[in-house]
């Protein structure tokens, strides 16, 4: 008998084997009793039916009562496996093993539900944090389709990331390599890959596997390091030069005043005036250069680019040709105005008299481009344009372009300088995001 129960593979098989054995035992007992009392066959059959049928009905009721809560528990566990925690078992038993099992399953469901809520909150927090970062970040699903991103990613790929959801990585300029010896992620444009570095990692969320890709502008890191080095050097030079020149200028002014009360020697007076003027010029130059790497606090507002360009063009007497674009941008008016003044001044100084300066504005996806073209001789050495102190002008200081680049970078923009393709002359291109978060 023990062997029969051990071979049972399910609760149902075990239960119905028990019922079958019980029925067999009952039939044998009843048959033996009837034989001993020499009962008639009809009576024997009647007794067997009367005894067997109620027992089977009772056995079925017992089976239903026992299997129903077990099936309910199975349904609850399946729901928990699919992260559905609202389904609860309601056993008819108020005590016992099945009641205890139902309570434990309910406690497990409540605990897993609380953990899932906490995990979902953390995931939402992470996605919100990604949206606030200025570095392009993309989250791709297991097959390489965009799941989440941020505004910096929109600028990087040229289209709003929400519109690019479910787009393949290749459509965004990335390559997702699976099952190869190549790196998992690469930038398809080889030229662009020289300026950007990819960092990536995998994570799981709600049972799904995702890829986190962070794009770092190596060029900006290099510029940032250079800027920090220049700032340190500038602080040292400014301090030393001002500390040295201030007393020299002050002594020269005192000597000039002293000579003014007595009989003046023209040569001495002239020499002192040169010392005073050059000291003031050198101190002023140091102050101007100190502003080169100054960190500004942009006042971001909605601007009509046409109004701003016409305002700046009115400051110059040269022929400035500009066709209205009707484009609105979000930027700092004062900072952008200073950049336009510097670039337009360079263009007018480079162009021959009577030659017009051409300005145009166009919007490409999330980027607004302001193009300033002159008809001068062009740029001889493009590589040194942004090197501080480098200038091709006789009276230039070599600060203007570096200052423009510094201002635009703080507006999340970029300055490009190149020679014109259509004719002789240079072209300055201001790249600005159409929208800047405050």
Secondary structure, DSSP 4 states (H G I P E B T S, - for coil): -HHHHHT--SHHHHHHHHHHHHHHHHHHHHHHHHHHTT--HHHHHHHHHHHHHHHHHHHHHHHHHHHHHHHHHHHHHHHHHTT--------S-SSSHHHHHHHHHHHHHHHHHHHHHHHHHHHHHHHHHHHH-SS-EEEE-TTSBEEE--HHHHHHHSS-TTTTTT-BGGGGTEEE--SSSS-SEEES-HHHHTTEEEEEEEEEETTEEEEEEEEEEHHHHHHHHHHHHHHHHHHHHHHHHHHHHHHHHHHHHHHHHHHHHS---HHHHHHHHHHHHHHHHHHHHHHHHHGGGPPP---EEEEEHHHHHHHHHTT--S-EEE-----EEEEEHHHHHHHHHHHHHHHHHHSPTTPPEEEEEEEETTEEEEEEE--SS--S-GGGTTSTT--SSTT--S-HHHHHHHHHHHTT-EEEEEE-SSSSSEEEEEEEES----
